[in-house]
Amino acid sequence: MYITAGGGVFESRSAGRTRVEAGTLFVLFPGEWHRYSPDPKTGWDEYWVAFQGRMAGLLVSESSLSPSAPLLSGQASERIQHEFVQIMEEMRREAVGYQRIVSARTMLILATATASSLRRSFEGTDILSAIEKGKALLCDNLDQNINMEEMAASLGVGYSLFRKAFRKYIGMSPAQYHLELRINESGNLLRTTTLPIAAIGARVGFESPCYFCRIFKRKTGLSPSEYRAAVQR
């Protein structure tokens, strides 16, 4: 359910009683006792979509929602409201493939609300500044093996806190992020240059060509030579 105007109260067994305002999205989990009501004076405007089956677990697992944390609060979003309107239109028309479109739009609603809530929780914080500086350092040093603890220290933050916040904000650890950057750059070099594979590996910090080939295939499903051949067809 998504509240676009007004406000009220939401309550559940695991989450307790919470005030909800315009911009709040909440999920009602199966088997979880709950109740909710708009303010008698103001009421509220709402959109909702119900879903179940194989995709339901995936939709929720991709968000940060759970029975103990079923709400995401923020400013009312025209983008989220637009997706609900499009779901209603797809349901009305019931054209071929509409179920998949509705599933995709529902996932987009959850992803958008989760990302917006997460970004607001980091806004203006020192740790966000450290994350952004860390990202820039990792991007500028693709050919280097970075000591993440030393990098965190240079940014004025403990590594444990930095790694946890980085993973929460980016979706992966600093080391994983650095590796993704290196693999992406190596793919770009394979597509756009005729450099030997060993030279490309060296450019993104892999001293051993064999190790580079192994990591590249693990990440992309293709060896560097197979990848180059595929993109040049």
N, C-alpha and C positions, 0 to 999 in steps of 0.2 A: 504494500500500500504506500502511496505517495501523496503527501499533503501539500497542496499548492496554495492554499489560502486559509486563514483562520488558525485555530489551534485547539488543543484539548489535552487528554490524558491517555497514556498507554500503560498497561500493567500486565505482567506475566509472572509465572511462578519463579523462573530463573533470573529474570532481570529486575523484578520489583516494579515500583510505580515511577513513571517518568513523564514529565511535561513534554508535549510535542507541539511544534510550531510549523509554519509554512516552510517547506524545504526538507522536512523530515521524511525519510523512507524507512519503513519497518517491515519485517518479515514475520509471518505467523507460521510457526513450525508445527508439523503434525504431532499430536499427543502432548503439546505444551499448553497448559492452561493459560488463558489470556482474556483480557477484556480491554476495550478502548471506547472512548466517547468524546465527541466534540464539546466545546464549551456551549452551554445553553444560550449565552448571549451572542456569541460570534459565529458559532457553528464552524465547519471547515469544508473545504472543497477537496475531493480526493480522486485519485485514479487507482485502480488495482488490477492485478493480473494473477490468476491462480495457475500453478503448474505442478505436475507430478510425473512419476515415471523415471526412466533411465537418465534423462537429462537433468532432472531436478537436483540430484546430488552434485552433479558437475557445476550447474549454475551457481549453487550456494558455495561450493568449495572454492570457486574462483573469486569469491568475495571475502570480506572479513567478518561476515555475519555468522552468528551462532545463537542458540537459545539464551545464553547468558548475555549476549550483546546483539540484540536483534534490530537496533536502530542505528541509522546514519543521519546525522543532523547537519544542516547547512542552509545556504540561501536557496530559495526556489530557483530551479534551473529550467529555462525554456527548452534546452536540449532534451532533458529527461521527459518533460511534459510532451514534447514532440514525439518521442518514441512511444509513449502510451497512446497518443492519438493514432499513430500509425498501426499499432497493434489492434486497436479497435476497428480500424478500417480493414485490415487484413481479415479479422474475424468476421466482419460483416460480409465481405465479398466471398470468402472461402474459395479463393481461386487455387489452382493446382500449386502445391508446394507451400501453401500458406503456413502450415504448422512449423516448418523449418524457419521461415522468416520470423514468425512470432517468437520461436525459441531464441533466435539470434538477437532479436531486438530486446528480449527480456534479459539476455546476458549483457547486452550493451548498457541497459539501464543499471544493472547491478555494478558493472565495471565502472561506469561513469560516476555513480554515487560514491562508490568505495574510494576511487581515486581522488575525487573532490574533497571528501572528508579527510583523507590522509594528507593531502597537500595543505589543507588549512591547519592541521595539527602541527605542521613543520614551519609554517609561515613565520618569518621574523626571528627564528631561533638561531643560536650560535651553531648548533649541530648541523643545520641545513647549510649554513655558510661553509662549514668544514667539508660537508659532502660535496658541494659544488666545486670547491677548490681541489678536493681529492679527485673528482672526475676529470678535471682539467689536467692535473698532473699525470694521471694514468693515460689520458689521451695523448699527451705530449711526449710520453716515454714508452711507445709501443716496442721499441727495440731493446728495452731494458727489463731485467728481472727486478721488480720493486719489492723491497722489504716493507710490508704493509704496516707493521708495528712502528717502524721508523717514520713512515709517512704520516701516520696518525699523530705521532709525537711532534712532528714538524708543524702540524696543523693545530697543536695545542689541545689535543683531546686524547683520552685513553683509548687503546685499540679495541678493548672489549665493547665499550660504548659506541665507538665509531663503527665497528663492524655490524653491531646489532641495528643501529640506526640506518646505516647504508643499506643493509639487506631489506629492512622494512620499507625504505623509501624507493629503492631501485628494483627490488625483487630478487637480488642476488648479492653475494658477498663481494667486497672489493677485488679479491683475487679472481673470482669468476668473471666479474665485469671486465677486468683487464684482459683476461683470456679471450672473452668475446670480442673485444675491440681488436685484438691481434689477429684473430681468425677472420673477422670481417675485412680487415685491411689486406690480409693475405689473399682473400678471395677477390678483392678489387684488383690487386696486382696480377693475379692469374688471368683475370678478364681483360685487362687493359695493357699489359706489357708482354714482352717475350723473354723476360728474365728467367734464368734457370730456377727450378723449384728450390734448390738448395740456397740460392741467393735470396729468394723471396722469404724463405724461412728465417734466414739470418737477419733480414730487414725488420722482421717482427719479433726478434729476440730469441729465436731457436737456434742454438749452436749446432745441434744434431739434426741433420736432414731426416733421419729415420724417425726421430721423436716428433718432429714437426708433421711428417706424413701421418703418423699414427694419431696424433691429436686432431689434425684436420679432418681425418676420416671419421673419428669418433664424434666430432661436432657436426659434420655436414652429411655424413653417410657416403661420401665419395673421397677417394684419394685426390691429392692435388692434381695429378695428371688426368684422372677421370673427370674432375671438375673442369679443368681447362678445356678438355675435349668437348664436354657437354655444352659449355657456354659459347664455344666457337663454331658450333654447327650452323 
